[in-house]
């Protein structure tokens, strides 16, 4: 008999997918940083301040994602240990 519902993906597969998405988000933030920086260079006064505020927000988001990826080996190791526990 065929199963109607497939088995859920393993925790390791899910973590690998999340790691890839985090890395992609970091690349998007790098592109956003370059775009805002170039735009701000052409501005003066309040519009430049607004663009630089956007750059600050992008930098903060980048730092948060960097911290998550720095902790990734610990998260990955803990997930492997949980998978090895008997059910």
Secondary structure, 3 states (H helix, E strand, C coil): CCCCCCCCCCHHHHHHHHHHHHHHHHHHHHHHHHHHHHHHHCCCCHHHHHHHHHHHHHHHHHHHHHHHHHCHHHHHHHHHHHHHCCC
